[in-house]
Amino acid sequence: MTSHDGTLRVLSTSDLAGIDISLADVVETVEGAYRTLHAGRSDNPRKLTVKPEDGHSVSYAMLGRDGTRDVVAVKTSYKHGLDKSRDQQHYYTTLTLYDDVTGLPVAMMDCSRIGSLRTPAVSALVARECARPGARSALVIGTGTQGRLALPFLLTTLPGLERLMVFGTHTEGIAAVRDQLRAHFPDRDVEIVTDVRAAASDADVIVATAGAHTPAAVEAAWLKPGALSILVGHGLAPSTLHRADRVIATSEAQMHVTGTDMADAEGELPAVDAEFPPVLAGLTVGRHHAEERIFAYNSGLVVTDIALGHRFAQLALARNLGTEVALWK
């Protein structure tokens, strides 16, 4: 599956857009990446970040190795215009894969679709492991890239959900959320809410994916007993973290890099009670009792990007998609 020596297979947004992959396949791939990491067969170092003083952009670099696939990869992420409205922002992310058996490159690809699938799949796995027994209602805050597939993935791991709610401030985003839900679950619809406090007080699961300019800021006092709050972007106030009965993080180290906006007045973050990989592996419980209010921080791990990116590369190369670039010739 590797490129020829001296060349690199480049997979564009359009190359990857037409590849079909089921939500269940994505969940299984992401879950496998977590289990391999917990078993000590993969490496996921702490991400690096740079941000100018005025905060107009942010960049991340992530390196990892997948021990199941024998693949090494580097992911880059760059977002510009954080001080502007969403339609004026620019976001670019790439993933470059190398075969650690042959030593040859596999592919370089746009990572936007991979991220749009991986992140809600992780949230859905967190919900499966940490939501209160018999969870029936879910609220998604935000209708951007991460919010649009949040409900379909939640229904994949928690099919018993009955009330599905979304809060958003962008008409086109709300329409996209509804379209994605119907595409995957034609018999289901989403309730568009405007009262965030009322919706949050009824939700068993809250997934906050909104951008930094969202007016939503769910407070701990609004949450019902047993509520699970999952933070991906914005939409939760720091109190949901600091007053939680239990704190779960995909990576405590990454939470301290990307979660500083949730710090208290002294600039401190509370200790994490458990990281998610051992929860998924069954070595520690997701929740102790039904009334426990849980805060979960989903920062994403590059090993999940590698696993899903490798799957997409396999499917793309089998169809001879992409462009060979003689990068090293």
KAMO-V847852 format. One record per residue. PSI is psi in degrees with one decimal (999 if undefined). Layout:
psi->PSI
psi->PSI
This chain:
psi->-4.1
psi->159.2
psi->162.6
psi->152.9
psi->128.3
psi->-7.9
psi->163.8
psi->128.7
psi->119.9
psi->124.8
psi->117.2
psi->175.5
psi->-45.7
psi->-32.4
psi->-41.9
psi->-22.5
psi->-34.7
psi->2.2
psi->123.1
psi->133.5
psi->132.7
psi->157.3
psi->-38.5
psi->-37.7
psi->-40.8
psi->-46.4
psi->-44.7
psi->-41.6
psi->-45.0
psi->-43.2
psi->-40.5
psi->-37.6
psi->-40.5
psi->-43.2
psi->-38.9
psi->-39.6
psi->-46.1
psi->-31.9
psi->-5.4
psi->13.4
psi->-3.4
psi->162.5
psi->134.4
psi->76.9
psi->161.9
psi->139.2
psi->152.8
psi->147.1
psi->146.5
psi->141.6
psi->127.5
psi->161.0
psi->-35.9
psi->-4.0
psi->20.7
psi->-13.1
psi->164.2
psi->141.9
psi->144.2
psi->149.5
psi->130.2
psi->129.5
psi->141.0
psi->168.0
psi->130.4
psi->112.9
psi->-20.9
psi->-42.9
psi->-6.7
psi->54.4
psi->134.4
psi->142.0
psi->156.0
psi->128.9
psi->136.3
psi->148.4
psi->127.7
psi->123.4
psi->128.6
psi->143.1
psi->29.2
psi->-18.2
psi->6.6
psi->174.1
psi->163.4
psi->-36.9
psi->-8.3
psi->1.7
psi->153.6
psi->135.4
psi->126.8
psi->132.7
psi->137.7
psi->157.1
psi->126.5
psi->123.6
psi->139.7
psi->139.3
psi->118.0
psi->5.9
psi->-48.9
psi->-20.8
psi->9.9
psi->153.2
psi->147.0
psi->-57.7
psi->159.6
psi->132.3
psi->155.9
psi->131.5
psi->8.2
psi->-44.4
psi->-36.9
psi->-44.8
psi->-36.1
psi->-20.5
psi->-44.5
psi->-46.7
psi->-50.0
psi->-25.9
psi->-40.6
psi->-45.0
psi->-39.3
psi->-36.6
psi->-40.7
psi->-43.0
psi->-41.0
psi->-38.3
psi->-25.1
psi->-10.7
psi->154.2
psi->148.0
psi->134.7
psi->23.1
psi->134.1
psi->-15.2
psi->144.1
psi->140.5
psi->127.2
psi->128.3
psi->117.0
psi->142.0
psi->23.1
psi->-157.2
psi->-43.9
psi->-22.8
psi->-22.2
psi->-26.7
psi->5.9
psi->-47.2
psi->-44.8
psi->-39.4
psi->-38.8
psi->-40.6
psi->-25.1
psi->-38.0
psi->-21.9
psi->72.2
psi->-12.9
psi->-2.5
psi->133.1
psi->-49.0
psi->119.2
psi->122.3
psi->150.4
psi->140.0
psi->128.2
psi->162.5
psi->2.0
psi->120.1
psi->-44.2
psi->-32.5
psi->-42.1
psi->-42.5
psi->-38.6
psi->-38.2
psi->-46.8
psi->-42.7
psi->-42.4
psi->-40.1
psi->-45.6
psi->-30.9
psi->-37.0
psi->-30.2
psi->81.0
psi->-24.2
psi->4.0
psi->152.9
psi->163.1
psi->144.0
psi->121.9
psi->119.4
psi->149.0
psi->-21.2
psi->95.0
psi->-39.6
psi->-46.1
psi->-42.4
psi->-43.9
psi->-34.7
psi->-15.9
psi->-7.7
psi->131.3
psi->-31.3
psi->129.3
psi->127.9
psi->113.2
psi->109.9
psi->5.7
psi->165.3
psi->174.7
psi->-21.0
psi->7.7
psi->142.5
psi->-10.5
psi->136.1
psi->81.3
psi->128.2
psi->154.5
psi->-35.9
psi->-18.1
psi->-18.1
psi->142.7
psi->157.6
psi->134.6
psi->0.0
psi->144.0
psi->121.6
psi->122.1
psi->120.7
psi->121.4
psi->-45.3
psi->-98.5
psi->165.7
psi->-9.2
psi->135.3
psi->154.6
psi->-26.8
psi->-29.7
psi->-28.0
psi->-50.4
psi->-23.2
psi->9.8
psi->149.2
psi->-24.6
psi->138.5
psi->125.3
psi->141.4
psi->141.6
psi->-34.7
psi->118.6
psi->-38.0
psi->-43.6
psi->-31.0
psi->-35.4
psi->-14.0
psi->-47.3
psi->-6.0
psi->22.0
psi->-21.6
psi->-9.9
psi->6.4
psi->157.9
psi->-172.7
psi->-24.8
psi->4.6
psi->18.7
psi->149.0
psi->144.0
psi->161.7
psi->147.6
psi->131.8
psi->-31.7
psi->143.2
psi->156.5
psi->-36.0
psi->-46.9
psi->-25.7
psi->-46.8
psi->-33.3
psi->-6.4
psi->12.4
psi->-19.0
psi->153.3
psi->149.7
psi->-46.1
psi->152.2
psi->-35.3
psi->165.0
psi->-26.2
psi->-4.5
psi->128.7
psi->121.9
psi->135.7
psi->129.4
psi->132.9
psi->114.2
psi->94.3
psi->-9.0
psi->139.8
psi->140.1
psi->-24.6
psi->-28.5
psi->-35.7
psi->-41.3
psi->-47.3
psi->-46.9
psi->-37.5
psi->-39.9
psi->-38.9
psi->-44.2
psi->-39.9
psi->-41.6
psi->-48.1
psi->-38.5
psi->-44.0
psi->-29.9
psi->-26.7
psi->6.4
psi->39.4
psi->158.9
psi->178.2
psi->129.6
psi->123.7
psi->126.5
psi->68.7
psi->-36.9
psi->24.8
psi->999
